[in-house]
Amino acid sequence: MLDFVPFAGAGRQMADHDVEAEFVGQFPQFAFPQPDPRAVAAAAIGGDQQPGRVEGTSNRRVEDDGSDIPDARRMSPAAPRVYVVSDVRLYREGLISSLARQSGLKVLGAGPSSDVLGQITALRPEVLLLDLAARDSLTLPRRAQQVHPTLRVVAFAVTEAEEYVLACAEAGISSYVAQDGSVEDLVTAVLCALKGELQCSPRTAALLFRRLATLSGGRSTGSADSVLTPREREIAALVACNLPNKEIARRLRLGPATIKNHVHNILQKLNIHRRGDIAGRRLKPDAWRADPAA
């Protein structure tokens, strides 16, 4: 949310009508209403009219000279503070431009995923707006919350397939906006996340409940393929072949930190403590397909 400073003499007719028309055409939210005559008269005679209020004008906010205070200056100073993360500069700049026209959020800045931890420490945003296509996007929320424990993370450009939605939930993401979501959807997701709420479709709610039931059942039955995502099963297969994280990262073209996070999730879901125990878990015949010589 950007602070707006009105033109000097706001409320009187501008000398250059073309400039005013062009400005208002681009930014209609900043159009200046005509001043209330009673306010102008009160100011002229030195009345005791309180600045910022005009009696009998439906609580309109006015300056000392009788002109209306623009809507941008009436906004709450406590608008949620957000920071945008995307490795694509065009996406960052486009989202900042769109959010600047919204009245609900204050954008502190934007940057690539490689700089985010330092920026979080310096700026202390309330919400991180995360492009899910960014590097290590599924490990970033946990690392960011270690630096800033109260931080909420809202992902955008999320594919609404079961695997991606569940991956977001398991990564510590508070809410998400689908690939076809709007800026208004993103603002709503941020506000819901700050209230500890998730705005989602009935289908997504049912999906999360099924996942919770599966995880609960998996702890007692020990069935690995029923609780692991396809990516986790792929990594688990390579772990079972005694490959180190760096080699797994090379083969799957992922970052070592991403592999480490996946291994941690695999151990947690299977309720085991050592990676050497992964190979001993019961699973379907085709659940592990890894060629250690690949």
N, C-alpha and C positions, 0 to 999 in steps of 0.2 A: 504494500500500500504506500503510495507516494504522497508526501505532504504537498499541498497546493497553496501557493501564495497568490492572492488575487492581484489584478492590475491595480495600480494606483488610481484612486478615484473610481473604484468599482461602484456601480450603481448609477452613474451618470452616463449620458450618451457618449460613445466613443467618437472621436473625430473622423476616423477612417472606418466607415461602415463595411467596406469590403473586407478588411482585415478581421473585423469582429465576426462577420458572417462566415468567413473561411475557418476561423478557429472553432466557432460553435458547431459548424458542420462536421469537423473532425472529432470534437470532444463535446457532444451534446450534454454530457453530465455536468459540465462546467458552465453551462449557459447562465447568465446573470439575470434574474428577474428584476423588474423595475422596482425602485425603492417605494416603500409605503409613505404616502404624503404626510401622514401624522407623525411618523418618525422624523422626517426631514424638518417639519414645523417645530417639533419639540426640541430638536438640536439647535435650530436657528434662534429660538427665544431663550435658550439656556435652561430649559426645563430640567426637572430632576428625574427624567427618564433613565432607567438603569441601562448601561451598555449591555448589548446582547439580548435585550428583551423589549418587546413592544406590547403594551396592554391591548387586549381586544383584537389581536391579529392571529388567533389560533396558534399561539406559541411559536410564531415564526422567529427565527434567530436573525438578528441584524447587527451591523457594525454601528459605531458611534455616529457615522454620517447617514445612517438610515438605510444603507444598502444591505441586502441579504447576505448572510454568510454562506459561501458555496457548500454544497453537500459534502465535498471532499474533506472540509475542515470540521464537519460535524461527526465524522466517523469515530468509532471508539478507538482510543489509543492502545487498547489491549488486543488488537487484532493478532491472531496467531502468527508467529514468526516461522518462516519456512526457508529451507535451503534446497536448491535444485541440483540433482546429480545426474549427469549424462555424459557419456564419452563423445557424443556428437554435438559439436558446437552449435550447429543449426537448430537442433532440438532445444538446447538450453536457451538460446536467445529467443526462439519462438515462444517457448513456454513463459519466459519472463515477461515478454511483451503482452501476452494474453492475460497473465495474472495481474499485471499493472493496471489493467482496466477493470479488475474485480475489486469490490469494496471489502471483501472478507479476509484477505491475507496480506501479510507484509513480507515481501521477498528480501531476505538478507543478502543473497548472492547465489552464485551457481558455479559449478566447476566439474571437472572429470572425477571419476572414482578414485584416481590415484592421489588426489589432494583432499579428499573429504574428511579424513580424521583430523587433520590440522585445522581445517575450517570449522569443524564442529567445536573443537576446543576453544577456538578464538571467538566465534560468533554465538555459540550456545543457542541454536535454533530449537524450537519446540517440535518441529516436524521435519523429517527428511523426505523430500519428494524424489523417489528413486526410479530411474529408467531401468526396467528389468533386463534390458539388453546390455547394460553396462558390465564391464569386467568384474568378475567375482561378486555379482549382485546378490547372490544367495548367501554369501558369507559376510558381506558388508554390514547388514543390520546388527548381527551379534557383536561384531567388533566396534561398531559405532556406539552401541548401547553400553559397552564396557567403558568407553570414554565419557559418555553422557547417559547415565542410567534411565533418566525420565524421557529420553527421546522416543518419539513415535516415528515409525517408518511407513510411508504410503507409497506403494509401487504403482507405476503407470505403464501402459503399453503391455499389459499382461494378456497372454493367450488364455482364453477361458476353457482350456482343456483340463481334465482332472489332474494330470500330473503337475501342471504349472500352478494351479490353485493350491494344491496340497503342499507343494514345495515352498510357496510363499508363506503359508501358515507355519510350516515347520522351521522356516528361517527366521521367524520372529517379526514378520511384517504385520503391521496392525490392520491395514486395509489395502485395497487395490482398486485400480480403475482399468477396465478392459481396453483393448486396442481401439475400439470404436467409441470410447468414452469421450465426453466433452470436458471443457475447462470447468463448467458448473459441476459436473460429476466429481472432478478432482477436489474442488473446494468443499463439497459435501463430504467426501471421504475424509478429508483432513479434520473437519469439525467433528465428525463421528468418532474418529480415532482419538481425539483429545478427550472425548467423553467416555472412552472405553467401549465404544460400540462399533459394530460392523454392519454396514449397509450392503446386503447381498441378496441375490435371488433365492427363492425357495429351493431351487436345484442345488445351489452352492451350500446352503444350510444343511440340506440332506446329505450332501457329499461329506461335509465335515463331521456330521454325526456318524456316518458309516465308517469313516476313517478312525474315529475315536473308538468305536466298537471293535474294529479290526485290531487296533493296537492293543486294546485290553485283552482280546482273545489271544493275540500272538504271544503275549508274555507268558501265558499258561501253557499253550500248546507247543511253542518253540518252532512254528512253521515260518521259516525265513521269507519264502517267496510271497507270503500273504501280507507281510507288513512292509516290505521294501519297495521303493519305487523302481522303475526300470533302470534308471541311472545308478541307483544304489546297488541293485543286483549285479550290474555290469562291473562296478568297482569291487564289490564283494568277491566276485569270481576271480579277479586279478589278485586281490589280497590273499585268497585261498591258495593261489599259486606261488605264494611267498615273494611277491614282487614288492619292492619298496614304493613309497608314495611318489618319489620323483619319477620313477619309471612308469608308474600308472598315469601320472600327469602327462608324460611325454606321449604315451600311446593314445590317450583320449584327448590330447590337445587342450588340456585344462591347466589352471594354475595349481601349484603344489598346495597352496592354502585351501583351495576348493576341495581337493582330494582329502586333505586332513579333516575338513569339516564333514564331508560325506562319511568318512570312516568313523568319526565320532558319533554321527547319527545312526550308523549301522549298529555300532556296539550298544548304543542306548536302546534302540528298537528291539534288538535281540536279547536285551537284558544280560549282556556279557561284559567282561572287563578287559579282555585281552584280544588283540586282533588274531592271534593264533587259534582262537576258539571258533572263528567264523566258519572255517572249513568243516567243522564237525556238526554244524546245524542241519537239521532235516529240511530238505526242499525237493521240489519236483525235478524230474530228470533233466528237463531242458532249461531249468532256471539259471544254470551256470554254464556259460559258453565262453570260455577263454582259452586261448592258445598261448601258453607261456613262451613259446618260441617265436611269436609274431613280432 
